[in-house]
């Protein structure tokens, strides 16, 4: 099935890959994070044991690990000195870790010991690193999207620096700062924050100073974003992908299916309501070197879709 139009036509591959058939996968198994590794393999983070799944380019499971991330959420790929690493968050346990691709824990970031958490819950959702290969200082930014609606900044050793909550800028307080990433398309990198509950992005500089916001008339439920070849790809939980240009202007939507979110039981609809060519609940996406898109959805049992660029 072909979706999209013009320069954004894709062959839709339903169930390009599947999570293992385990009890935890059947009971939960929501696919929450996805990244493309340099070798072309695809890593998926799902709420089951094992949580980290590595697929080859044909969708075959070739490795898996991680039996402690029952509420697996954010997955971020970073690189240092030519070696790739994963950053993982568990929204319920509060675990935030840097790991090797094969699962060795290399750094653990604990909840900040600040007054905020005498009253607020801590439920981390995503990580971004101001990577040194892009001229950064290695600072680590963690969104507490499901707890306090704050974002915390640490240095590269994991020592707490400070926090932001959106009240620094004109746009106002975050409402579910779900995901975060650095945009390196411009001469000065910018920190993009998916302010999901407010249906927008807020943009900061690498020191945590507010610059602007955008998207109030574009997004319904932005979960995060990926920059590739001057384009910005946004997974929207309700229920589509958005593609924006280098000036954050909308180019197109893909797989639009917003009405599905109004049906009782969403996102866990019966199979007959899960339609090929229509999204249900995109939670994250990744783009490979051929501009193919891999989308993971927030649905029991998981859903992993590949959009292959059509000629």
C-alpha positions in Angstrom: 0.0 0.0 0.0 1.3 3.5 -0.9 0.6 6.5 1.3 1.5 10.1 0.9 2.0 12.2 -2.2 4.6 14.1 -4.2 8.1 13.7 -2.7 6.6 12.0 0.4 5.2 8.7 -1.0 5.9 5.6 1.0 5.2 1.9 0.8 3.5 0.9 4.0 4.7 -2.4 5.5 2.4 -3.5 8.3 4.1 -5.5 11.1 7.5 -5.0 9.5 8.8 -6.5 12.7 7.1 -8.1 15.7 8.0 -8.2 19.4 8.6 -11.7 20.9 5.5 -13.8 21.8 5.9 -13.7 25.5 3.4 -13.3 28.4 4.7 -9.8 29.2 4.5 -8.9 25.5 1.0 -10.1 25.2 -0.2 -8.3 28.4 1.7 -5.1 27.6 4.5 -4.9 25.0 3.8 -1.3 24.0 6.5 -0.3 21.6 7.7 3.1 22.8 11.1 3.9 21.4 13.0 3.2 18.2 16.4 4.2 16.7 18.4 3.2 13.6 22.0 2.1 14.3 24.9 2.9 12.0 25.0 -0.7 10.7 21.4 -0.4 9.6 20.0 -2.5 12.4 16.9 -1.1 14.2 16.6 -1.0 18.0 13.1 -1.0 19.6 12.2 -0.3 23.3 9.1 -2.1 24.4 7.3 -2.7 27.7 8.0 -6.4 28.0 10.8 -8.8 28.9 13.2 -8.4 27.1 12.7 -4.7 26.6 15.4 -3.9 24.1 15.0 -5.6 20.7 17.5 -5.4 17.9 16.2 -6.2 14.4 18.2 -6.4 11.2 17.1 -4.5 8.1 14.7 -7.3 7.1 12.8 -7.1 10.4 14.4 -10.3 11.9 15.1 -10.2 15.6 18.9 -10.8 16.0 19.4 -9.8 19.7 17.5 -8.8 22.8 18.1 -7.9 26.4 16.8 -6.0 29.4 14.5 -7.7 31.9 14.0 -4.8 34.2 12.3 -2.1 32.1 8.7 -3.1 32.7 7.6 0.5 31.8 10.2 1.1 29.0 9.7 4.6 27.6 12.3 6.7 25.9 15.2 5.5 23.8 18.0 7.8 22.5 21.0 6.9 20.4 24.2 8.8 21.0 27.8 8.4 19.8 31.2 9.1 21.3 34.6 8.3 19.7 32.9 6.2 17.1 31.0 4.1 19.5 27.2 4.1 19.7 25.3 4.1 23.0 21.7 3.9 24.1 20.0 6.1 26.7 16.9 4.5 28.2 14.2 5.7 30.6 11.6 3.7 32.6 8.7 5.9 33.4 7.6 4.0 36.6 10.9 2.9 38.2 12.5 6.2 37.4 15.6 4.5 35.9 17.6 6.5 33.5 20.7 4.8 32.1 23.3 4.9 29.4 24.1 1.5 28.0 26.2 -0.2 25.3 24.3 -1.5 22.4 24.5 -5.0 23.8 23.2 -4.0 27.2 26.0 -3.1 29.6 25.1 -0.3 31.9 27.7 2.5 31.7 26.1 5.4 33.6 23.0 5.8 35.8 21.3 9.2 36.4 19.4 9.3 39.7 16.4 11.6 40.5 17.7 15.0 41.4 17.8 15.6 45.1 15.9 18.9 45.0 12.9 20.3 47.0 10.6 19.8 44.0 10.4 16.1 44.7 9.2 16.5 48.2 5.8 17.2 46.7 6.0 16.0 43.0 6.3 12.6 41.5 9.3 11.6 39.2 8.5 9.8 36.0 11.2 10.4 33.4 10.2 10.1 29.7 13.2 11.0 27.5 16.9 11.9 27.3 18.9 14.2 25.0 22.7 14.7 25.1 24.5 17.7 23.7 27.0 15.5 22.0 30.7 16.5 21.7 30.8 15.4 18.1 28.4 18.2 17.3 30.4 20.8 19.3 28.5 20.2 22.6 29.8 19.8 26.1 28.2 16.4 26.8 25.4 17.8 29.0 22.5 15.4 29.6 18.9 16.7 29.5 16.1 14.5 31.0 12.4 15.2 30.7 10.2 14.4 33.7 7.2 14.5 31.4 4.9 12.3 33.4 5.8 13.6 36.8 6.7 17.2 37.6 6.6 18.6 34.1 10.2 19.8 34.6 13.3 19.1 32.6 16.6 18.5 34.4 20.1 19.2 33.2 23.2 17.2 34.2 26.9 17.4 33.1 28.4 14.5 31.2 29.4 12.8 34.5 25.8 12.8 35.6 26.1 15.7 38.2 22.9 17.8 38.5 23.2 21.4 37.2 19.7 22.9 37.1 16.2 22.6 35.8 13.7 24.4 33.6 9.9 24.2 33.5 8.8 26.5 30.7 8.1 29.5 32.9 11.4 31.0 31.8 10.0 32.0 28.5 7.0 33.6 26.9 5.2 30.4 26.0 4.7 29.4 29.7 4.9 26.2 31.7 5.4 22.8 30.1 2.5 20.4 30.1 3.9 16.9 29.5 7.4 17.7 28.1 7.4 14.3 26.5 10.6 14.2 24.5 13.7 16.3 23.8 16.4 16.5 21.2 19.1 18.8 19.8 18.5 20.2 16.3 21.9 20.8 14.7 20.7 22.1 11.3 21.6 25.7 12.1 24.9 27.2 13.0 23.9 27.3 16.7 22.3 24.0 17.9 18.9 24.3 19.5 17.1 22.2 22.1 13.7 21.1 20.9 11.1 20.1 23.5 7.9 18.3 22.6 5.5 20.1 24.9 2.9 17.5 24.2 0.0 18.5 26.5 0.2 22.1 25.0 0.3 20.8 21.4 3.5 22.6 20.5 7.3 22.6 20.7 9.3 24.9 22.8 12.8 25.8 21.6 15.7 26.7 24.0 19.4 27.3 23.5 22.0 24.8 24.9 22.2 26.8 28.1 18.5 26.5 28.8 17.4 29.9 27.6 14.0 30.2 25.9 14.0 31.2 22.3 10.6 30.5 20.8 7.7 28.1 20.5 5.8 26.8 17.4 3.2 24.4 16.3 0.0 25.4 18.2 -1.9 25.2 14.9 0.0 22.3 13.5 0.1 19.6 16.2 -2.5 17.7 18.1 -0.3 15.5 20.2 3.5 15.7 19.4 5.5 13.0 21.0 9.0 13.9 19.8 11.0 14.4 16.7 13.8 13.3 14.4 15.9 15.6 12.1 17.1 14.1 8.8 18.4 15.9 5.8 16.9 19.3 6.9 13.5 17.8 7.5 11.8 17.4 10.9 9.7 14.2 11.3 7.2 14.3 14.2 5.2 11.3 15.6 1.8 12.4 16.8 0.1 10.1 19.3 -3.3 11.1 17.8 -2.7 9.7 15.1 -0.4 10.7 12.3 3.1 11.8 11.3 4.0 15.4 10.5 6.8 16.4 8.3 8.2 20.0 8.6 10.9 21.9 6.8 14.0 23.6 8.2 11.9 26.6 9.2 9.5 24.5 11.2 6.8 24.9 8.6 4.4 22.0 7.9 5.0 20.2 4.6 2.6 17.3 5.0 0.9 14.7 7.2 1.2 11.0 6.8 -1.2 8.2 7.7 -3.8 10.6 9.2 -6.3 8.8 11.4 -7.2 11.3 14.2 -10.8 10.0 14.5 -9.5 6.7 15.8 -8.6 8.4 19.1 -12.3 9.2 19.7 -13.3 5.6 19.6 -13.9 4.0 23.0 -10.9 1.9 24.1 -8.2 3.7 22.2 -5.4 2.9 21.7 -6.2 -0.7 22.3 -8.7 -1.3 19.6 -9.7 -4.7 18.3 -7.7 -5.9 15.3 -10.5 -5.0 12.8 -10.1 -1.3 13.7 -6.3 -1.3 13.2 -6.1 -0.3 9.5 -3.1 -0.7 7.2 -2.1 2.7 5.9 -3.6 4.4 8.9 -1.8 5.1 12.2 -3.3 4.4 15.6 -0.9 5.8 18.2 2.6 6.8 16.9 4.9 7.2 19.9 8.3 7.4 18.3 10.0 7.1 14.9 13.4 6.8 13.3 14.7 7.5 9.8 17.4 5.5 8.1 20.0 6.6 5.5 17.6 5.8 2.7 14.9 8.0 4.3 12.8 5.1 5.2 10.7 5.7 8.4 10.2 3.2 11.2 7.3 3.9 13.5 6.4 2.3 16.8 3.0 2.6 18.4 1.6 2.8 21.9 -0.6 -0.3 21.7 -0.7 -3.5 23.7 1.3 -6.1 21.8 3.2 -3.4 20.0 3.0 -2.3 16.4 6.1 -1.7 14.3 5.6 -0.2 10.9 8.1 0.6 8.1 7.4 3.3 5.5 9.8 2.7 2.6 10.4 5.6 0.3 8.5 5.0 -2.9 10.1 5.9 -6.2 
